[in-house]
């Protein structure tokens, strides 16, 4: 089974700026093919690759005003071996962060999930968020945190992930944010899920229930969305004119459906992103 992922961004830069992209799959992912092109007037612009401690790859360049096109495609040839949580991870991913302020939802979490531990807690948090939040494109803001999502009961994938992460951290479970490609996702876009460190494994939670967790391809990992933005820029304004993301499983119909059809994801199963 191979997974094929693509991303196309058309940008319009109003001045010289520092452009940072996070669209490439995580370092260490087995690849049969990969290509990233950053183009202006058909010519490639050079970028510096920066890889962080958990494998997130950033492509950074300084570029002047004008149109820029980003084209990325990769064919993933197998699962990514994910490193176990380190002592640093289990400290950092327990702390409140900008979009997952676990201290602000502490009382709610303790009332809702008191007495639950391990995978029982994980299942309860996933069910609570899935059943109390409505997927609502266009109604949440990029500045919304888990507190906002808990109060409004609406959001998109990043909001679901932030709420799951905040609730788990409030229950003393290390949890982190993962940006990923998701074959079978509708509507197709970059996707976000949560991971929890339980019983010696990073287990993935997608409370939107819009993806099949077995097909996910990791792009970036961090405390919350602030660490995993697919596009960042500093120094001038930028307009994102076009964004097209695609992800699919290249296999026979039965295998492809088992890894990409959200309806075939057994939500009770314990799954790690591979």
Secondary structure as UniProt FT lines:
FT   STRAND          2..13
FT   STRAND          17..21
FT   TURN            27..28
FT   STRAND          31..40
FT   TURN            41..42
FT   STRAND          43..44
FT   STRAND          48..51
FT   TURN            53..54
FT   STRAND          57..63
FT   STRAND          66..76
FT   HELIX           87..92
FT   TURN            93..94
FT   HELIX           102..105
FT   HELIX           106..113
FT   TURN            114..115
FT   HELIX           118..132
FT   STRAND          134..135
FT   TURN            137..138
FT   TURN            142..143
FT   HELIX           146..152
FT   STRAND          154..155
FT   HELIX           157..170
FT   TURN            171..172
FT   STRAND          175..181
FT   TURN            183..184
FT   STRAND          191..198
FT   TURN            199..200
FT   STRAND          201..205
FT   TURN            207..208
FT   HELIX           213..215
FT   STRAND          217..222
FT   HELIX           225..227
FT   STRAND          231..234
FT   STRAND          238..250
FT   HELIX           253..260
FT   HELIX           262..264
FT   TURN            267..268
//
